[in-house]
Amino acid sequence: MMLSLFDQFMSPIFLGMPLIIIAMTFPCLIFPSSTTRWLNNRLLTLQSWFLSYFTNQLFLPLNLEGRKWALMFSSLMLFLISINMMGLLPYTFTPTTQLSLNMGLAVPLWLATVIIGMRNQPTIALGHLLPEGTPTLLIPVLITIETISLFIRPLALGVRLTANLTAGHLLIQLIATGAFVMMPLMPAVALLTSALLFMLTLLEIAVAMIQAYVFMLLLSLYLQENT
């Protein structure tokens, strides 16, 4: 039973080629590209409005140095949202349920913000490890704690995204299996379970978007701290 539940998180392979590559490149194909026309269609207008609103909200507290990351952060936001949303479709695979992928996104971006802080303002960056006015006896303890918390940040980014999406997919599969089994035995209970499954699916759609936003928001906070 446990194997059948977690089989959905295994990377599928077809003819010796991992399909995770196709799943990661497919979002680039579904977004419409801009045209030379004066007026865009509704989809392009909605996409432009979303990108503009998201960029303004995310980079409002940042200075000009941090706003150079706007293009990369907006692209990564769309990438994560599209992958998370497509993973809710039947017979699909969600690459962001793989901790390796999420850590591969979190570690380089977090490390880039730390390197920028150490290069541009090393005194302020190192000053975060020791608050002002700390008693002498607590200095080694606080430096150790702050250093550990600094290195835990990319792990928290990757694990948060992986855990939330994995838990949602498991709940959907468990409730769907229960509704299917109870349909011939207790139709009324099965209908109530199906209604619960529908509401859970709506919740997972919200979680897919919120988790992508939280991932980028935390990265922007790390960037703000180092710029």
PELIN-V560059 format. One record per residue. N is the residue number from 1. RES is the residue in one small letter. PSI is psi in whole degrees, -180 to 180 (999 if undefined). OMEGA is omega in whole degrees, 0 to 359 (999 if undefined). Layout:
((N	RES	PSI	OMEGA) (N	RES	PSI	OMEGA))
//
This chain:
((1	m	-44	181) (2	m	-36	179) (3	l	-41	181) (4	s	-30	179) (5	l	-41	186) (6	f	-1	177) (7	d	-26	182) (8	q	-17	181) (9	f	2	176) (10	m	139	180) (11	s	118	182) (12	p	149	180) (13	i	131	179) (14	f	121	181) (15	l	40	177) (16	g	2	181) (17	m	126	178) (18	p	127	183) (19	l	-5	176) (20	i	-28	178) (21	i	-43	179) (22	i	-39	180) (23	a	-31	181) (24	m	-26	180) (25	t	-17	182) (26	f	-38	179) (27	p	-29	179) (28	c	-21	183) (29	l	-23	186) (30	i	-17	180) (31	f	132	181) (32	p	146	178) (33	s	155	182) (34	s	153	181) (35	t	174	179) (36	t	5	180) (37	r	157	178) (38	w	-37	181) (39	l	132	177) (40	n	164	176) (41	n	179	185) (42	r	-38	182) (43	l	-44	178) (44	l	-37	178) (45	t	-43	178) (46	l	-41	179) (47	q	-43	179) (48	s	-40	179) (49	w	-42	180) (50	f	-45	181) (51	l	-41	180) (52	s	-45	181) (53	y	-44	180) (54	f	-44	181) (55	t	-42	180) (56	n	-42	181) (57	q	-39	186) (58	l	-36	187) (59	f	11	179) (60	l	-44	181) (61	p	-3	183) (62	l	155	176) (63	n	-176	183) (64	l	-32	179) (65	e	-40	181) (66	g	-24	182) (67	r	-7	175) (68	k	-17	180) (69	w	4	188) (70	a	-44	183) (71	l	-45	182) (72	m	-42	181) (73	f	-40	179) (74	s	-41	178) (75	s	-43	179) (76	l	-35	177) (77	m	-48	178) (78	l	-39	179) (79	f	-47	181) (80	l	-42	180) (81	i	-45	182) (82	s	-41	179) (83	i	-43	180) (84	n	-40	181) (85	m	-42	180) (86	m	-25	177) (87	g	-15	178) (88	l	-9	178) (89	l	151	179) (90	p	145	176) (91	y	38	176) (92	t	169	181) (93	f	136	181) (94	t	106	181) (95	p	-27	183) (96	t	1	169) (97	t	-3	177) (98	q	121	181) (99	l	-32	181) (100	s	-41	179) (101	l	-46	182) (102	n	-39	176) (103	m	-34	176) (104	g	-26	175) (105	l	-39	188) (106	a	-46	187) (107	v	-50	181) (108	p	-40	181) (109	l	-42	176) (110	w	-43	180) (111	l	-35	178) (112	a	-41	178) (113	t	-39	179) (114	v	-43	180) (115	i	-39	178) (116	i	-42	178) (117	g	-43	179) (118	m	-30	182) (119	r	-43	186) (120	n	-39	183) (121	q	72	185) (122	p	-35	181) (123	t	-46	180) (124	i	-40	181) (125	a	-43	178) (126	l	-24	179) (127	g	-22	177) (128	h	-21	181) (129	l	-16	183) (130	l	104	178) (131	p	151	181) (132	e	140	179) (133	g	17	180) (134	t	133	176) (135	p	150	185) (136	t	-38	182) (137	l	-26	183) (138	l	-4	183) (139	i	-51	180) (140	p	-38	181) (141	v	-46	182) (142	l	-38	178) (143	i	-41	178) (144	t	-45	181) (145	i	-45	181) (146	e	-35	178) (147	t	-42	178) (148	i	-43	180) (149	s	-33	177) (150	l	-43	182) (151	f	-14	178) (152	i	-18	184) (153	r	-51	179) (154	p	-33	177) (155	l	-41	178) (156	a	-38	178) (157	l	-51	183) (158	g	-43	183) (159	v	-38	180) (160	r	-48	180) (161	l	-43	180) (162	t	-46	185) (163	a	-43	182) (164	n	-43	180) (165	l	-40	179) (166	t	-44	179) (167	a	-41	179) (168	g	-43	179) (169	h	-40	178) (170	l	-43	179) (171	l	-42	179) (172	i	-44	181) (173	q	-41	180) (174	l	-46	181) (175	i	-38	178) (176	a	-40	177) (177	t	-41	178) (178	g	-42	179) (179	a	-38	180) (180	f	-39	181) (181	v	-39	184) (182	m	-9	183) (183	m	-49	179) (184	p	-21	184) (185	l	-51	182) (186	m	85	184) (187	p	-38	182) (188	a	-45	178) (189	v	-37	179) (190	a	-37	178) (191	l	-41	176) (192	l	-39	178) (193	t	-36	178) (194	s	-38	176) (195	a	-40	176) (196	l	-38	178) (197	l	-39	178) (198	f	-45	179) (199	m	-37	178) (200	l	-36	178) (201	t	-42	176) (202	l	-39	178) (203	l	-39	180) (204	e	-32	174) (205	i	-43	177) (206	a	-41	180) (207	v	-39	180) (208	a	-39	179) (209	m	-41	183) (210	i	-41	182) (211	q	-37	175) (212	a	-40	179) (213	y	-42	180) (214	v	-39	178) (215	f	-48	181) (216	m	-33	179) (217	l	-43	179) (218	l	-38	177) (219	l	-39	178) (220	s	-34	176) (221	l	-40	176) (222	y	-38	179) (223	l	-41	179) (224	q	-37	180) (225	e	-27	185) (226	n	2	178) (227	t	999	999))
//
